Amino acid sequence: MASSREYLNFILDELSELDGITCRAMMGEYIIYFRGKIIGGVYDDRFLVKPTPGAKALMPEAGLETPYEGVKPMLLVDNVEDRAFLRELIEGMYPELPEKKQKR
């Protein structure tokens, strides 16, 4: 099941206080970037983020879910209507994420 554009727009609106949020469509789902680094995405109308130590600390009860078959599980963000929490989550994750891969 592909994610709806409405849910993507809702998540992007909730993240709108953060400068540098972008997204890219990929096979009916959406990858979300913060300042050029992948933080997670919208998969089957769920907002999932990479399981960094900071994200795990902020969401100790969050379940690991697979975005789609064959990839590593990610953390399900249940508290998507709390902009202050989302800001803290994303800004806290940023330094723990790998640098963007350079194209050759």
PyMOL CGO cylinders between C-alpha atoms (Angstrom):
from pymol import cmd
from pymol.cgo import CYLINDER

trace = [
    CYLINDER, 0.00, 0.00, 0.00, 1.46, 3.37, -0.99, 0.3, 1, 1, 1, 1, 1, 1,
    CYLINDER, 1.46, 3.37, -0.99, 1.35, 6.39, 1.30, 0.3, 1, 1, 1, 1, 1, 1,
    CYLINDER, 1.35, 6.39, 1.30, -1.18, 9.11, 0.64, 0.3, 1, 1, 1, 1, 1, 1,
    CYLINDER, -1.18, 9.11, 0.64, -0.08, 12.57, -0.39, 0.3, 1, 1, 1, 1, 1, 1,
    CYLINDER, -0.08, 12.57, -0.39, -2.37, 13.93, 2.35, 0.3, 1, 1, 1, 1, 1, 1,
    CYLINDER, -2.37, 13.93, 2.35, -0.46, 12.10, 5.09, 0.3, 1, 1, 1, 1, 1, 1,
    CYLINDER, -0.46, 12.10, 5.09, 2.87, 13.25, 3.64, 0.3, 1, 1, 1, 1, 1, 1,
    CYLINDER, 2.87, 13.25, 3.64, 1.63, 16.86, 3.61, 0.3, 1, 1, 1, 1, 1, 1,
    CYLINDER, 1.63, 16.86, 3.61, 0.47, 16.48, 7.22, 0.3, 1, 1, 1, 1, 1, 1,
    CYLINDER, 0.47, 16.48, 7.22, 3.92, 15.23, 8.32, 0.3, 1, 1, 1, 1, 1, 1,
    CYLINDER, 3.92, 15.23, 8.32, 5.70, 17.96, 6.34, 0.3, 1, 1, 1, 1, 1, 1,
    CYLINDER, 5.70, 17.96, 6.34, 3.43, 20.55, 7.97, 0.3, 1, 1, 1, 1, 1, 1,
    CYLINDER, 3.43, 20.55, 7.97, 4.27, 19.18, 11.43, 0.3, 1, 1, 1, 1, 1, 1,
    CYLINDER, 4.27, 19.18, 11.43, 7.99, 19.43, 10.54, 0.3, 1, 1, 1, 1, 1, 1,
    CYLINDER, 7.99, 19.43, 10.54, 7.67, 22.90, 9.01, 0.3, 1, 1, 1, 1, 1, 1,
    CYLINDER, 7.67, 22.90, 9.01, 9.36, 24.65, 11.96, 0.3, 1, 1, 1, 1, 1, 1,
    CYLINDER, 9.36, 24.65, 11.96, 12.62, 22.94, 10.99, 0.3, 1, 1, 1, 1, 1, 1,
    CYLINDER, 12.62, 22.94, 10.99, 14.69, 24.61, 8.28, 0.3, 1, 1, 1, 1, 1, 1,
    CYLINDER, 14.69, 24.61, 8.28, 16.09, 22.13, 5.80, 0.3, 1, 1, 1, 1, 1, 1,
    CYLINDER, 16.09, 22.13, 5.80, 13.33, 19.50, 5.62, 0.3, 1, 1, 1, 1, 1, 1,
    CYLINDER, 13.33, 19.50, 5.62, 12.90, 18.07, 2.12, 0.3, 1, 1, 1, 1, 1, 1,
    CYLINDER, 12.90, 18.07, 2.12, 11.37, 14.90, 0.74, 0.3, 1, 1, 1, 1, 1, 1,
    CYLINDER, 11.37, 14.90, 0.74, 11.65, 12.70, -2.30, 0.3, 1, 1, 1, 1, 1, 1,
    CYLINDER, 11.65, 12.70, -2.30, 9.10, 10.29, -3.69, 0.3, 1, 1, 1, 1, 1, 1,
    CYLINDER, 9.10, 10.29, -3.69, 10.30, 6.74, -4.18, 0.3, 1, 1, 1, 1, 1, 1,
    CYLINDER, 10.30, 6.74, -4.18, 8.08, 3.88, -5.32, 0.3, 1, 1, 1, 1, 1, 1,
    CYLINDER, 8.08, 3.88, -5.32, 4.88, 5.23, -3.73, 0.3, 1, 1, 1, 1, 1, 1,
    CYLINDER, 4.88, 5.23, -3.73, 6.59, 6.17, -0.48, 0.3, 1, 1, 1, 1, 1, 1,
    CYLINDER, 6.59, 6.17, -0.48, 8.51, 9.28, 0.63, 0.3, 1, 1, 1, 1, 1, 1,
    CYLINDER, 8.51, 9.28, 0.63, 12.04, 9.65, 1.99, 0.3, 1, 1, 1, 1, 1, 1,
    CYLINDER, 12.04, 9.65, 1.99, 12.46, 12.61, 4.34, 0.3, 1, 1, 1, 1, 1, 1,
    CYLINDER, 12.46, 12.61, 4.34, 15.73, 14.53, 4.64, 0.3, 1, 1, 1, 1, 1, 1,
    CYLINDER, 15.73, 14.53, 4.64, 16.95, 17.08, 7.17, 0.3, 1, 1, 1, 1, 1, 1,
    CYLINDER, 16.95, 17.08, 7.17, 19.80, 19.27, 5.95, 0.3, 1, 1, 1, 1, 1, 1,
    CYLINDER, 19.80, 19.27, 5.95, 20.65, 16.69, 3.30, 0.3, 1, 1, 1, 1, 1, 1,
    CYLINDER, 20.65, 16.69, 3.30, 20.71, 13.63, 5.58, 0.3, 1, 1, 1, 1, 1, 1,
    CYLINDER, 20.71, 13.63, 5.58, 18.05, 10.91, 5.49, 0.3, 1, 1, 1, 1, 1, 1,
    CYLINDER, 18.05, 10.91, 5.49, 16.15, 10.89, 8.78, 0.3, 1, 1, 1, 1, 1, 1,
    CYLINDER, 16.15, 10.89, 8.78, 13.42, 8.45, 7.77, 0.3, 1, 1, 1, 1, 1, 1,
    CYLINDER, 13.42, 8.45, 7.77, 10.29, 8.57, 5.71, 0.3, 1, 1, 1, 1, 1, 1,
    CYLINDER, 10.29, 8.57, 5.71, 6.60, 8.07, 5.24, 0.3, 1, 1, 1, 1, 1, 1,
    CYLINDER, 6.60, 8.07, 5.24, 5.80, 4.43, 4.54, 0.3, 1, 1, 1, 1, 1, 1,
    CYLINDER, 5.80, 4.43, 4.54, 2.24, 3.08, 4.36, 0.3, 1, 1, 1, 1, 1, 1,
    CYLINDER, 2.24, 3.08, 4.36, 1.03, 6.29, 6.05, 0.3, 1, 1, 1, 1, 1, 1,
    CYLINDER, 1.03, 6.29, 6.05, 3.42, 5.80, 8.97, 0.3, 1, 1, 1, 1, 1, 1,
    CYLINDER, 3.42, 5.80, 8.97, 6.23, 8.20, 9.92, 0.3, 1, 1, 1, 1, 1, 1,
    CYLINDER, 6.23, 8.20, 9.92, 9.33, 6.09, 10.56, 0.3, 1, 1, 1, 1, 1, 1,
    CYLINDER, 9.33, 6.09, 10.56, 12.78, 7.37, 11.57, 0.3, 1, 1, 1, 1, 1, 1,
    CYLINDER, 12.78, 7.37, 11.57, 16.22, 5.79, 11.74, 0.3, 1, 1, 1, 1, 1, 1,
    CYLINDER, 16.22, 5.79, 11.74, 16.86, 4.09, 15.09, 0.3, 1, 1, 1, 1, 1, 1,
    CYLINDER, 16.86, 4.09, 15.09, 19.69, 6.35, 16.29, 0.3, 1, 1, 1, 1, 1, 1,
    CYLINDER, 19.69, 6.35, 16.29, 20.68, 6.34, 19.97, 0.3, 1, 1, 1, 1, 1, 1,
    CYLINDER, 20.68, 6.34, 19.97, 19.06, 9.76, 20.44, 0.3, 1, 1, 1, 1, 1, 1,
    CYLINDER, 19.06, 9.76, 20.44, 15.80, 8.68, 18.81, 0.3, 1, 1, 1, 1, 1, 1,
    CYLINDER, 15.80, 8.68, 18.81, 15.70, 5.53, 20.94, 0.3, 1, 1, 1, 1, 1, 1,
    CYLINDER, 15.70, 5.53, 20.94, 16.30, 7.59, 24.10, 0.3, 1, 1, 1, 1, 1, 1,
    CYLINDER, 16.30, 7.59, 24.10, 13.44, 9.97, 23.25, 0.3, 1, 1, 1, 1, 1, 1,
    CYLINDER, 13.44, 9.97, 23.25, 11.09, 7.14, 22.28, 0.3, 1, 1, 1, 1, 1, 1,
    CYLINDER, 11.09, 7.14, 22.28, 12.01, 4.16, 24.50, 0.3, 1, 1, 1, 1, 1, 1,
    CYLINDER, 12.01, 4.16, 24.50, 8.62, 2.53, 23.95, 0.3, 1, 1, 1, 1, 1, 1,
    CYLINDER, 8.62, 2.53, 23.95, 8.63, 2.97, 20.15, 0.3, 1, 1, 1, 1, 1, 1,
    CYLINDER, 8.63, 2.97, 20.15, 8.28, -0.19, 18.15, 0.3, 1, 1, 1, 1, 1, 1,
    CYLINDER, 8.28, -0.19, 18.15, 10.62, -1.17, 15.37, 0.3, 1, 1, 1, 1, 1, 1,
    CYLINDER, 10.62, -1.17, 15.37, 8.80, -1.54, 12.08, 0.3, 1, 1, 1, 1, 1, 1,
    CYLINDER, 8.80, -1.54, 12.08, 9.97, -2.46, 8.63, 0.3, 1, 1, 1, 1, 1, 1,
    CYLINDER, 9.97, -2.46, 8.63, 9.22, 0.17, 5.98, 0.3, 1, 1, 1, 1, 1, 1,
    CYLINDER, 9.22, 0.17, 5.98, 9.10, -2.53, 3.32, 0.3, 1, 1, 1, 1, 1, 1,
    CYLINDER, 9.10, -2.53, 3.32, 10.52, -6.00, 2.82, 0.3, 1, 1, 1, 1, 1, 1,
    CYLINDER, 10.52, -6.00, 2.82, 14.27, -6.35, 2.71, 0.3, 1, 1, 1, 1, 1, 1,
    CYLINDER, 14.27, -6.35, 2.71, 15.31, -3.24, 4.64, 0.3, 1, 1, 1, 1, 1, 1,
    CYLINDER, 15.31, -3.24, 4.64, 16.35, -2.53, 8.21, 0.3, 1, 1, 1, 1, 1, 1,
    CYLINDER, 16.35, -2.53, 8.21, 13.60, -1.75, 10.71, 0.3, 1, 1, 1, 1, 1, 1,
    CYLINDER, 13.60, -1.75, 10.71, 12.95, 1.82, 11.78, 0.3, 1, 1, 1, 1, 1, 1,
    CYLINDER, 12.95, 1.82, 11.78, 11.27, 3.48, 14.76, 0.3, 1, 1, 1, 1, 1, 1,
    CYLINDER, 11.27, 3.48, 14.76, 7.58, 4.31, 14.50, 0.3, 1, 1, 1, 1, 1, 1,
    CYLINDER, 7.58, 4.31, 14.50, 6.86, 7.89, 15.57, 0.3, 1, 1, 1, 1, 1, 1,
    CYLINDER, 6.86, 7.89, 15.57, 3.48, 7.91, 17.31, 0.3, 1, 1, 1, 1, 1, 1,
    CYLINDER, 3.48, 7.91, 17.31, 3.66, 11.46, 18.63, 0.3, 1, 1, 1, 1, 1, 1,
    CYLINDER, 3.66, 11.46, 18.63, 3.39, 13.15, 15.22, 0.3, 1, 1, 1, 1, 1, 1,
    CYLINDER, 3.39, 13.15, 15.22, 1.13, 15.97, 16.40, 0.3, 1, 1, 1, 1, 1, 1,
    CYLINDER, 1.13, 15.97, 16.40, 3.65, 17.39, 18.89, 0.3, 1, 1, 1, 1, 1, 1,
    CYLINDER, 3.65, 17.39, 18.89, 5.81, 19.83, 16.90, 0.3, 1, 1, 1, 1, 1, 1,
    CYLINDER, 5.81, 19.83, 16.90, 8.14, 20.57, 19.82, 0.3, 1, 1, 1, 1, 1, 1,
    CYLINDER, 8.14, 20.57, 19.82, 8.80, 16.85, 20.27, 0.3, 1, 1, 1, 1, 1, 1,
    CYLINDER, 8.80, 16.85, 20.27, 9.41, 16.36, 16.53, 0.3, 1, 1, 1, 1, 1, 1,
    CYLINDER, 9.41, 16.36, 16.53, 11.86, 19.26, 16.50, 0.3, 1, 1, 1, 1, 1, 1,
    CYLINDER, 11.86, 19.26, 16.50, 13.77, 17.81, 19.47, 0.3, 1, 1, 1, 1, 1, 1,
    CYLINDER, 13.77, 17.81, 19.47, 13.75, 14.36, 17.86, 0.3, 1, 1, 1, 1, 1, 1,
    CYLINDER, 13.75, 14.36, 17.86, 15.02, 15.46, 14.45, 0.3, 1, 1, 1, 1, 1, 1,
    CYLINDER, 15.02, 15.46, 14.45, 17.61, 17.92, 15.75, 0.3, 1, 1, 1, 1, 1, 1,
    CYLINDER, 17.61, 17.92, 15.75, 18.84, 15.30, 18.22, 0.3, 1, 1, 1, 1, 1, 1,
    CYLINDER, 18.84, 15.30, 18.22, 19.17, 12.66, 15.52, 0.3, 1, 1, 1, 1, 1, 1,
    CYLINDER, 19.17, 12.66, 15.52, 21.01, 14.87, 13.04, 0.3, 1, 1, 1, 1, 1, 1,
    CYLINDER, 21.01, 14.87, 13.04, 24.56, 14.61, 14.47, 0.3, 1, 1, 1, 1, 1, 1,
    CYLINDER, 24.56, 14.61, 14.47, 24.20, 10.83, 14.76, 0.3, 1, 1, 1, 1, 1, 1,
    CYLINDER, 24.20, 10.83, 14.76, 23.29, 10.32, 11.11, 0.3, 1, 1, 1, 1, 1, 1,
    CYLINDER, 23.29, 10.32, 11.11, 25.92, 9.44, 8.50, 0.3, 1, 1, 1, 1, 1, 1,
    CYLINDER, 25.92, 9.44, 8.50, 27.10, 12.14, 6.14, 0.3, 1, 1, 1, 1, 1, 1,
    CYLINDER, 27.10, 12.14, 6.14, 25.48, 12.31, 2.72, 0.3, 1, 1, 1, 1, 1, 1,
    CYLINDER, 25.48, 12.31, 2.72, 27.26, 10.05, 0.24, 0.3, 1, 1, 1, 1, 1, 1,
    CYLINDER, 27.26, 10.05, 0.24, 29.17, 11.96, -2.42, 0.3, 1, 1, 1, 1, 1, 1,
    CYLINDER, 29.17, 11.96, -2.42, 28.38, 11.17, -6.04, 0.3, 1, 1, 1, 1, 1, 1,
    CYLINDER, 28.38, 11.17, -6.04, 31.32, 10.12, -8.16, 0.3, 1, 1, 1, 1, 1, 1,
]
cmd.load_cgo(trace, "trace")
